[in-house]
Amino acid sequence: MVQIGNIQLPDFPLLLAPMEDVSDPPFRVVCKANGADLVFTEFISSEGLIRDAIRCRRKLDIFDEERPTGIQLFGGDEARLALAAKIVDVTQPELLDINFGCPVKGIVAQGAGSGVLRDINLMVRLTEACVKSTSLPVTVKTRLGWDDDSKNIEEVAERLQDVGIKALTIHGRTRCQLYKGEADWSLIAKVKNNPRIHIPIFGNGDINSAQKALEYKNRYGVDGIMVGRAAIGYPWIFREIRHYLQTGEQLPAPTVGERVAVCKEQLRKSLQWKGPVAGVYSMRKQYFQYLKGLPGIKDFRTQLVTSTEPEVIYAVLDEILVRYNGFEMERTPIELVNYHENCPL
Ligand SMILES: Cc1cc2nc3c(=O)[nH]c(=O)nc-3n(C[C@H](O)[C@H](O)[C@H](O)COP(=O)(O)O)c2cc1C
């Protein structure tokens, strides 16, 4: 069992990563239903919450079926972050996570996200302020360091543990790497193997198959794994990893029927939660993986990502079901999209 504060998770928990505009309640619910043990909201601006920005408040919504859920905050000012932590406390997630990993220029410029990696003292003060201000367990998600010459995660881990965080997730890249190259988990393993560290250490970066999850579990000895991009349109990644860890066998790929059913379920929940316009838009990132591997699917997919009417989208999904009835899905590799390819540093 892995313990985060008073939350008990199974051995080697599988975490759904916080992802902006992706990790919303409907998506978190389908990931939970397919094996995620702990899910996170996308990052939420502490300033936005304090100013009561409606969009930010909405991001605090949690559906009962998705729990346990961590709400993720970002901010570069101690007092403001602590105040936002108090607001989060009232909404009763299972935990509060602080984002010290976002590489996007606008966030870094506010002295938040991975910008804080250049100033560990500030990072420690921000974290301590949060820990003191909330009754929730506080966790942190960060990267290896700012750039190749300043990979300070070992010191960061010790100091954040000392001010009271209950778990640490490390994405095996530096801020300056954005998403380039392969995630390097060797430093994550070093943090995990530090005898001073007693909180759970979760590894993150580039897990896109059950085999890779097992390989990294064995090679790097982390307490659990966080999966981001590979879950988009493929929430089954969690149950596939769990099954493989337990049996050494690969589950069969989800059938066309399962794919359409789960996709519809996510769409239905998105429409309910976001309304007919935003609900339709928010699903567009998901269809690619949901339907990948079906020969000749392109035209259907184009209709799904261009239609604005929910009824049309449901009808296209039903048509897919009929067209591919009995088709035997083969497993296709999950491609990891480089989201911040053109992001200015
Ligand atoms: C579209 C997108 C949005 C993201 N938004 C966040 C975020 O809000 N907070 C955060 O800590 N990380 C965010 N990330 C980073 C992921 O949580 C994760 O660390 C990263 O994608 C590496 O994991 P992966 O290789 O499993 O995708 C985002 C990543 C993507 C692709």
The ligand as an ORCA input file, in Angstrom:
! r2SCAN-3c Opt
* xyz 0 1
  C      -1.796     19.066    -22.986
  C      -0.953     19.013    -21.753
  C      -1.267     19.817    -20.680
  C      -0.505     19.752    -19.507
  N      -0.884     20.493    -18.429
  C      -0.254     20.306    -17.238
  C      -0.745     20.912    -16.043
  O      -1.772     21.613    -16.039
  N      -0.045     20.686    -14.895
  C       1.086     19.889    -14.858
  O       1.677     19.709    -13.788
  N       1.558     19.313    -15.982
  C       0.894     19.473    -17.143
  N       1.330     18.796    -18.239
  C       2.469     17.868    -18.119
  C       1.986     16.445    -17.807
  O       1.330     16.406    -16.565
  C       3.157     15.437    -17.793
  O       4.074     15.829    -16.810
  C       3.872     15.377    -19.126
  O       2.960     15.295    -20.206
  C       4.812     14.155    -19.193
  O       4.102     12.972    -18.984
  P       3.671     12.004    -20.224
  O       4.913     11.710    -20.994
  O       3.068     10.803    -19.555
  O       2.696     12.781    -21.047
  C       0.605     18.872    -19.426
  C       0.925     18.083    -20.522
  C       0.159     18.121    -21.667
  C       0.511     17.220    -22.801
*
